[in-house]
Amino acid sequence: GQVMGKLTIAEFVENDAIRRMLQQLGVNFVQGYGIARPRPLRDYGHAPVHDSNIDTDSELADSISLPA
């Protein structure tokens, strides 16, 4: 992703060691049990995770359009 100028997302991040390795590789976004366990959407308030180590990109989120 970095070479092509694209944002990258890693899935199935199961622990902190994997997250650190992906961070060193320049991965932009991660998801998986090592970040947060799945929960019903209704359980989330305005932000699912409050962690100073997590960087959010609201501009990217605002640019994503979902089908109607």
N, C-alpha and C positions, 0 to 999 in steps of 0.2 A: 503494500500500500504506500509506503513512504517514497519509494522510487517512482511510482506512477502518480504521486500527488493525490492519492485517495485516502479517505478515512478507513480505518480497519476496526473490526469488531471480533473479539475472541469469545467463543461460547464454551460452555462446560468448564469454566474456571473453578476448580474444586478446592483449592487451598491457596494460602498466602505465597508459598514458594512459586507456584505457577503464575500468580498475579505479578509478582516481582520480576520474573523472567520476561513476561509479556511487556511489562513497563519498560524494561531495558531494551527490548526489541522495537519499541516505539508504537505499540498497539494503542489505538485511541480510546476504545471502549471495551469493557469486559462484562460478562454476565455469567452466572452460574452459582452453584451452592456455596462456593467460597466467598461470594459477595453477599448474597442474601438468599434465603430459602423462599420458594414460591409461596405466595399467599393469595387469597381471593382479592380481586381488585377492590372490592368494597372495604377491605381492611386498611387500605392506604388513605392517608390524608392527602395533603397537597404535595408531599414529597415522600417517596417510599423509604429512603435511607438518609440518615443524617450522619455523615462521616466526613471529617475534614480531609481524609485521604482521597475522597472521590471528587473528581472534577466534572462539573456538568456543563453542557454546551446548549444553552437555551436557544441560541440562534439556529443551531442545527435542528433541534426539536421543532422549532417554529417553521422551519422550511420543509418539513415532511408533511405531505398531504395524504390523507387516508381516503380510500374510495367511499363514496356516499352510499 
